[in-house]
Amino acid sequence: MAFDVVMDATVRLDKWLWAARFFKTRSMAATAVERGQVRVAGERVKPARTLRVGDRLSVQRGDEAFEVFVSGLSTVRGPASIARLLYAEAAESIARRTQAKEAARLMKEPAAAIRGRPSKRDARALRRLADIQE
């Protein structure tokens, strides 16, 4: 199966984000663009914005932030090895993400372990703690 990697045409931003595997679905990519989590050359754009080779993108996906340059265009979603050829990540972006991963590994967020509502026992402990602090 051949994958369509186009070097001189234009592709919609949401379709490219999906093909480059930044988002699982094209609608998730379009939603991220509408929310301003994806910027082209530092500016907010619409999902239908056409991309060209050489454009600079800022992609915010959860806690991760990517600064990438478009190096190829594709209209289909292929394997990750092919998708990786569609962009080149900036060295500062790689360093920033690596540093953030290391910091997260060394210091866990205390609230990350909390899931759902507190149990009856936990609620009593919280009330006791609140009474002590007042």
Summary of the structure (lengths in Angstrom):
residues: 134
radius of gyration: 20.6
end to end distance: 67.8
largest distance: 67.8
contacts: 333
relative contact order: 0.15
helix: 43%
strand: 22%
